[in-house]
């Protein structure tokens, strides 16, 4: 039987993986909208959604697994991975905001 800690770990794992999958789907649908309507703002929206959801979540998800398994030493890679994840999140939000004001 699962303990509370192990159940929480697997729930976090499933939600993180699900966020990457759903984020990829949302970014892909926005990209399809860009291709269908040849809309430049929709292109920026799709880039922003993809960066914010799929790429940032994916990097955070894989990075945390590699840090927990000690494949990457936490003292060396934890801050750079966090910085890169936050940069990708910022760029995603920036592209989404830009798409809302681009004419």
N, C-alpha and C positions, 0 to 999 in steps of 0.2 A: 504494500500500500504506500502511496505517496505521502511524504511529510508536508507540512505547510510550506517550508522553505523550498522544497523541490517543486511543489505545485506552482508556487509563485515564479520560480525560475522558468519553468516550461511555459507558463502563461506569458511572461515577458518575451520569451523567445518566439512564441507563436504570434503575438501581436506585432513584434518587430518585423518578422518575416512577412506577415500579412500587410503591414504598412508599405513595405517595399513593392510587393506585388500590386496592391491597389494603386499606389502612387505611380507605378509604371503604366498601369492601365489608363489612369486619368491623364497623364502626360501624353500618352499615345492618342487618346481620343481628341485632345486639344490639337495635336499635330495633324490629325486627320481633318479637323475643322479648318486649320490653316491651309492645307492642300486643297480642300474642296472649294474654299471661297477665295483663295489667294490673298488672304488678309494679313498684312504685316503685323498689326497688333496681335492677331491670333498666334502668329509665330512666336512673338515674345512671351505671350501667355503660356504657350506650350513649353518653351524653354524654361521659364520660371517654375512652372508646376513640376516639370521633370527634375530640375535641380533641387527644388525644395523637398519633394517627397521621395522620389526613387533614389537619387544620387546621395543626398545627405543622409537619409535613413539607411541606405545600403552601406555607406562608409562607416557610419556609427555602429551599425549592427555587426559587420564583419570585423571592424577594428576592436570592438569590445570583446568579441569572441577570441580574437588573436591575443589580446592583452590578458584575458582571464586564463587562457591556456598557456600563457607564458611563451608563446611563439615570438612575440615582440616584448622586449623588456619594458615594463610600465614606466620606469624612471625616465627612459629615453623617449618613448613614443606617445605617452598619454596626452601631454600638452599639444604636440603638433597635430595629433589626430583630432583633438577637440577644436583646435584653431581652424583646421581645414573644414571640419564639419560646420562650424559656425560661419565660415566664409561662404560655403556653398548655400547655406540657409539664407544668408544675407543676399547673395546674388539672386537666388530664387525669388525672394520677396521683391527685390529691386526690379527684376524683369517683369514680374506681375504688375507692380505699380506703374512701370513704364508703359506696359501694354494698355493700361486703362487711360493713359493720357496721350497716347500716340494717335495721330490722325492721319 
